[in-house]
Amino acid sequence: LLDSEENKNIKGICYLNENMMEYKGIKITKRADNRYTARWTKDKQSFQIYAKTQKECYDKLKNALKQENQTIKTNKNILFYDYCDKFLEIYKKPTTSKQTYATYKSHFKNHIKTNLPNIEINKITPLMINECISKCDGRTKEYVSQYLIQLFRQAYKDLILKNNIEESIIKFNHTRKEGTAFTREQRAIIIEKSKELKYGYVFIFALYSGCRRSELLNIKITDIDYENNLLHIPGTKTALSDRYIPIFKQLKIIIENIDKTNKTLLGISEKTLQRQQIELEKLIGFKIQFKNFRTTFGTMCAELGITDKTISKWMGHTTIQTTNKYYIKVLSDFEKQQANKLNQVKFWHKFWHNFLTKI
């Protein structure tokens, strides 16, 4: 905490209690997961930052507010790519984590800059923007539309655009599809065939950890808590996605046998993982989506009778409803009992016998 007398006299800081402070009217609060957060709104746009300590959160907030006061120098002839870079540096970098900022940069590089020309920003039309968005698929379409709406809204506020074209940009909301869990037979095949691949252990690790693809690639050796037998999953998607799970026996075997000199725990890059997935599909004889490993983890936990609340915590979900709706593909004991009652009704046996006789 910023508990020294010197720090307490810093202008703009107001201590409310040991877990809460205020900086220029913005509250820094301690969360249930022991992290700190600050939220504020400016020009109808919401901002939020997270940090592991109160001091870190204060520094991030101070830097973010300082950056907010900076505006991109008005230049009617500024090129679109130049404004993209400045937009990310001034308005996004101070308020996001390194991983989230890297995601922003990746989308701008691979989907926005490649589908929009580097001309003067005030010459880009809503039609060009919407065509750019339409070239994206799935959730990427949602992200790109959100980013471009934010960018052109800010360009208007920076007096670079004469007209606010934000409302002319189509906003896409991705409809989340329910995942598909592997059957018991498919799980056995995947585990067996994964042993034939150089990085096959990554798929087994995904199956028994419930990690998202990006989380899997960013786990480090230092995320292992040997003393408490816990694995830290450095999630960033939601507040609860940064979590700890038990090191199950299957994970422990992998951890004990992998190369500990790698920068990340599993020592595999995104491109290598993609290539390995293609090789695995050839070996097992059916197509797979990586999110199915996560869905299968939730389903396996439910099959073993683990409580919804525990599964939700291990998967880093904000609500139990999300876990049940999208990630558990198994009938509960109660549902099985009710289904069995229906199967035992004699009327149905008689009905079907008469029906089939008529056929």
KAKARA-V999497 format. One record per backbone hydrogen bond with DSSP energy under -0.5 kcal/mol. NH is the residue of the N-H (numbers start at 1). CO is the residue of the C=O. If there is no record, write none. Layout:
{{NH/CO} {NH/CO}}
//
This chain:
{{3/1} {8/4} {9/5} {9/6} {10/7} {13/10} {14/22} {16/20} {17/20} {20/17} {21/28} {22/14} {23/26} {24/12} {26/23} {27/25} {28/21} {29/27} {29/37} {30/19} {31/35} {34/31} {36/51} {37/29} {38/49} {39/27} {40/47} {42/45} {45/42} {47/40} {49/38} {51/36} {57/53} {58/54} {59/55} {60/56} {61/57} {62/58} {63/59} {64/60} {65/61} {66/62} {67/63} {68/64} {69/65} {70/67} {78/75} {80/119} {83/79} {84/80} {85/81} {86/82} {87/83} {88/84} {89/85} {90/86} {91/87} {92/87} {92/88} {93/88} {95/92} {96/92} {96/93} {101/97} {102/98} {103/99} {104/100} {105/101} {106/102} {107/103} {108/104} {109/105} {110/106} {111/107} {112/107} {113/108} {115/112} {116/112} {119/117} {121/78} {123/120} {124/121} {129/125} {130/126} {131/127} {132/128} {133/129} {134/130} {135/131} {135/132} {136/133} {140/137} {141/137} {141/138} {142/138} {143/139} {144/140} {145/141} {146/142} {147/143} {148/144} {149/145} {150/146} {151/147} {152/148} {153/149} {154/150} {155/151} {156/152} {157/153} {158/154} {159/156} {160/155} {161/155} {165/163} {168/165} {169/166} {172/170} {174/172} {176/174} {179/326} {187/183} {188/184} {189/185} {190/186} {191/187} {192/188} {193/189} {194/190} {195/191} {195/192} {196/193} {197/194} {200/197} {202/199} {203/200} {204/200} {205/201} {206/202} {207/203} {208/204} {209/206} {210/206} {216/212} {217/213} {218/214} {218/215} {219/215} {219/216} {223/220} {224/221} {225/223} {225/230} {226/224} {229/225} {230/225} {231/245} {232/223} {233/231} {233/243} {234/232} {235/233} {235/241} {241/238} {243/233} {243/241} {245/231} {247/229} {248/246} {252/248} {253/249} {254/250} {255/251} {256/252} {257/253} {257/254} {258/254} {262/259} {265/219} {273/269} {274/270} {275/271} {276/272} {277/273} {278/274} {279/275} {280/276} {281/277} {282/278} {283/279} {284/280} {285/281} {286/281} {292/289} {293/290} {294/290} {295/291} {296/292} {297/293} {298/294} {299/295} {300/296} {301/297} {302/298} {303/299} {304/300} {305/302} {306/301} {311/307} {312/308} {313/309} {314/310} {315/311} {316/312} {316/313} {317/312} {323/319} {324/320} {325/321} {326/322} {327/322} {327/323} {328/323} {329/327} {336/332} {337/333} {338/334} {339/335} {340/336} {341/337} {342/338} {343/339} {344/340} {345/342} {348/345} {349/345} {350/346} {351/347} {352/348} {353/349} {354/350} {355/351} {356/352} {357/353} {358/354} {359/355}}
//
